[in-house]
Amino acid sequence: GWDDSVGGPASREWGRGLAGGRAEQRRRLNALLEGYLEFADFDYRQLALIEPLRTLRMLNYSAWLGRRWDDPAFPHNFPWFNSQKYWEEQILALKEQLSVMAEPALEYYH
């Protein structure tokens, strides 16, 4: 959750709140930065980290589940994890992330 968001660059968690198409992401980013800048300075180079860190979060989540799969609680609570559909969706999402990361990083317009 957001409770661990001070453990790295501010942009580390921002990908979670920047859903939607590019225009919507830009609007949300601007709103987020407007509020953030009221309390702290921001290194705008971090904007280039949003998508790579979002991709890393996706990979880490699957790895987290995989490392704990032998715990009986995990297959019970995450039955979709070892399904073909889950992995097909993960591969598709990662391919989409490759495309997104090939685009220029979001920019802040003040």
Buried (B, 14 or more C-beta within 10 A) or exposed (E): EEEEEEEEBBBBBBBBEBEEEEEEBBBBBBEBBEEBEEEEEBEEEBBBBBBBBBBBEBEEEBEEBEEEEEEEEBBEEBEEBEEEEBEEEBEEEEEEBEEBBEEEBBEBEE
